[in-house]
Amino acid sequence: MFIEDAILRAYAITIISEIIIILAIRRPTRIWQWIVAIFLINSITHPLTICLLRVYNIAYLPVEIGVFIIEMVWYKLVFKLNWKDSAIISGLANLCSIFSGRALRSILR
């Protein structure tokens, strides 16, 4: 598999899993606004993550902590959540996408 295919697959898994978990947790009335906001932030953080991990060889944990913080601030501002709720959403969404990606990768090997 080409690296581009792997990156696109990881991006799709991230988007889908994070949308599902966040919508399941929050059950918003304006679903499309939430989907667009989740898609937008992940369209920023996912390429940034790939770049930091693959190009600059930064360790995985600091990169994921940075993504968690960026997305937590985004969710607080965009959805007008308190810090605790935005941290929970960001943490669970990121854990879900990490585990989904690893599970799918182990199945497809």
JOVEN-V891558 format. One record per helix or strand of 2 or more residues. SS is the DSSP state (helix for helix, strand for strand). FROM is the first residue (numbers start at 1). TO is the last residue. If there is no record, write none. Layout:
BEGIN
SS_FROM_TO / SS_FROM_TO
END
This chain:
BEGIN
helix_3_26 / helix_31_55 / helix_60_79 / helix_83_108
END
